[in-house]
Amino acid sequence: MSEPGKRGETESAQAPPLRVLIVEDSEDDALLLELALKQASYDTKCRRVDTRPAMLAALEEGEWDVVIADYVMPRFSGLAALSLLKERGADLPFIVVSGKIGEEAAVEAMKAGAHDFVAKGRLTRLVPAIQRELKEVADRRARRRAEEERARLERDLREANEALESRVEERTAALAKLNEELQHEISERKRAEQLREESISLISHDLRSPLSSVIGATAFLARTLGEKGMRTEARYAESALKSAKRMNLMIQELVDSAWLESGHVEMRKEEIDLPSMVAEIAERVGTPEDRARIGVEAPVAMPPVPADPERIERVIVNLLTNALKYSPAASPVVLRVAQRGGDALLAVTDRGVGIPAEDIPHLFHRYYRARTAGKREGLGLYITRLIVEAHGGKVWVESEVGRGSTLGFTLPLAPD
């Protein structure tokens, strides 16, 4: 029997390797099998065994691609070889090649788990049978790998979901405890305000940033798994995503309650002439040098705005002084009033340093400071937003770094 080690330089590079364990008592018959495989252009490594100990040693010592076994042998048998292969848990094609058995014995071998039966007088069927069974083995192994990968993904998703649920529970308990402390200290306004600020800081810095990443990554994972048809894994990811969104909702509710607990300011509304108010404010705000820089663009007349005049004046002054303060001393500042559908629009435009795009969404937040604003920070723009929103209006920003900014708001006009 041949048992080649390294291939010679003259051996065809195209010949596929095939490691064959032959269970056969006849060396001549084994040589015929090896010759049939070589004629099919296989680079064969064959080993012949004819006893259980010899086959067991061969299985332990090397890796094999296929097992070819005679059905009847003096000291062993094809069925015994098949049983040993099963005991070892080896997923290999097992083909019975024999010339001494009938149809009933062939059926018995197939029922026992043999993959095919080939008569020794018809060895032309051997190579196609091997090729078919090698493909079946490759397919089975690929399916097992896919199942193992699916199981691993399910386990990872389950662990991630459990970890997220645990974090949600821990943070929820911490927030609940903090809220309880706030309620106990509510009679001491100064202490209550300090704890409120601590809670908002905790939420903003310790929870929201990582939670946004978790939501984004989990949403992407759920979408990707769904697109790949991995429905079970997608359900685990969706469960994790729901938990993260639920935690985010609890955080938002806590923040909202903190703002509401600070107290509502009663809005004493009356119908105001916004163009006249703007013109009057422009004539008295700031220093004479400031007033010389202000230009007003407003219609002669427009429908009145139902609003608290003191609060709206504070908003206009906040925006105007902000523009004057953070733009070059000699540059103009334009105060524009217009009607847009059922809303009054007021905008203040400067030619200052501008605001980076990533800072714009946060400009009206409490204590937020854009990176181009130097020492600009505090509650001015935050209060502006609260007042405008209390009137049913909206604030907005348009800016380009190096060219200036426009900050404005809209308020509903009085109904006809």
C-alpha angles and dihedrals in degrees: 000000000000120000105175119197114186118015118246121242090246093055114110112262088211097062109108114226118245124184109203128188108201117200100198136130093206115076090195092055090048090053090052090053092050091048091052090053094047091050086058087059096254120150093225131199106189133182125184123212130170105181136059094245091050093049092046090052091049092051091049096045102047149013119254135196099201141005119218115190137183113230099224125036133158096243102019141018140217092246091051090050090050091050091051091050090053091048089056091051091232115159098211133138108261114199124182114218113184141140101198106063133082134223095279092055091047090052090048090053092050091049089051090058107273111146097216145351123225125183115229089233091058104048090149085084092056100079096046089048091051092047091050094048094045088056090048090051091049090050092049092049091048090052091049091050090049091049091048091049091048090050090049092050091048090050093048092048092047091050091047091050092048091048091049092047089051091050091048090052093047094048092043090053090048092049092046090052091048091050090051089053090050091053092050092051098041092107089063100065097190093051092044091053091050092052091046091055090048091052093050091048090050092051096045098046107027103036116019100056097050091038091055089053091049092050093047095046094043092048089051091048093049092048093047094048090048092051090051091052094246094140099169092050091045090055091053090050092048089051090053090047092052090051091051092048090048090054090048090052092052090051092051092049091052091050091048091051091050090055092046091050089059088073136256120264112223111238112219099202128197133159108273132190100232098193091052092046091051093049092049093049092049090057096056109027120109127338126330088259090054093049091051089060096052121097122187125209111185138140119254090242139003136162115289124260119229102225146124101270095208093051094045091048088054090053093050092046091048093053094042097048090044090056093045093048099048102042132072114287095243098040122107125250116205122208109197130188123188143154118248111184108295093347137082113228125206122183134177116203126192137174096229132131094291131226126272113248092240090056097050097081089055100042096103094045124114112279092349116154125191114226092239093052101081107206095355107134139117137083103303098102091033090056089045091058094047092051094047093047091048086060092051093256137121137232123217142178136210118183145154122195110250095013106065142255142266118209119183150145142212129224129189115257121232112273116256 
